[in-house]
Amino acid sequence: MSIPSGATRLMATLEDFKILKLQYSEGLISMYIILPNKQDGLWPLLEKVGSDPNFFEKYRKDLRTVRVRKFRVPKFKISYDFEAKKVLQDIGLRLLFSGEAELDDSVRGLDPDQRLKVASVRHKSIIEVNEEETEAAAVTEMDYYFNICDDEMPALPVYPVDDFVADHPFIFNYL
């Protein structure tokens, strides 16, 4: 995945790692990529993330708008699926699978002597990062002023410049 040089992104550069935020449409969910500064820094970073339940809350406050000079993240696709029946039953949704739930109205033509019940629930998630997704996740910012009088216009914001090149193992998370 690549973005045009000079585009702005939310990023934090810390002592041992960088965090990049890629916001999806409507801003409801974002992908955070945590990149260790050292090529072999993944395991210490995993220990840090795993030992601190507030890791993301703690470091998200460090995100700042930066102008990205070089941005590279490899293309990848991850999919995961599982049978969710046991999980749903464990959190208390037992009636749904018992035949006692009143689901009959949702199906036309059901014999009155038959009861509809849910036999299984499968969940599948797919995460895909590629060139096309970069366009969907891109954010364009424009700062402008209306020049109503002849006074001098305020200066446009100047963002720091940084690189984000994920050419070694990294962590990602969705929040």
Secondary structure as the mmCIF struct_conf table of DSSP 4:
data_model
#
loop_
_struct_conf.conf_type_id
_struct_conf.id
_struct_conf.beg_label_comp_id
_struct_conf.beg_label_asym_id
_struct_conf.beg_label_seq_id
_struct_conf.end_label_comp_id
_struct_conf.end_label_asym_id
_struct_conf.end_label_seq_id
TURN_TY1_P TURN_TY1_P1 SER A 5 GLY A 6
STRN STRN1 THR A 8 THR A 13
BEND BEND1 GLU A 15 ASP A 16
STRN STRN2 PHE A 17 GLN A 23
HELX_LH_PP_P HELX_LH_PP_P1 TYR A 24 TYR A 24
HELX_RH_3T_P HELX_RH_3T_P1 SER A 25 GLY A 27
BEND BEND2 LEU A 28 LEU A 28
STRN STRN3 SER A 30 PRO A 36
BEND BEND3 ASN A 37 LYS A 38
TURN_TY1_P TURN_TY1_P2 GLN A 39 ASP A 40
HELX_RH_AL_P HELX_RH_AL_P1 LEU A 42 SER A 51
TURN_TY1_P TURN_TY1_P3 PRO A 53 ASN A 54
HELX_RH_AL_P HELX_RH_AL_P2 PHE A 55 ARG A 60
TURN_TY1_P TURN_TY1_P4 LYS A 61 ASP A 62
STRN STRN4 ARG A 64 ARG A 72
STRN STRN5 PHE A 76 GLU A 83
HELX_RH_AL_P HELX_RH_AL_P3 LYS A 85 ASP A 90
TURN_TY1_P TURN_TY1_P5 ILE A 91 GLY A 92
HELX_RH_AL_P HELX_RH_AL_P4 LEU A 95 SER A 98
TURN_TY1_P TURN_TY1_P6 GLY A 99 GLY A 99
BEND BEND4 ALA A 101 ALA A 101
HELX_RH_3T_P HELX_RH_3T_P2 ASP A 104 SER A 106
BEND BEND5 VAL A 107 VAL A 107
TURN_TY1_P TURN_TY1_P7 ARG A 108 GLY A 109
TURN_TY1_P TURN_TY1_P8 PRO A 112 ASP A 113
STRN STRN6 ARG A 122 VAL A 129
HELX_RH_AL_P HELX_RH_AL_P5 GLU A 131 ALA A 137
BEND BEND6 CYS A 149 ASP A 151
HELX_LH_PP_P HELX_LH_PP_P2 GLU A 152 PRO A 157
STRN STRN7 VAL A 161 VAL A 165
BEND BEND7 HIS A 168 HIS A 168
STRN STRN8 ILE A 171 TYR A 174
#
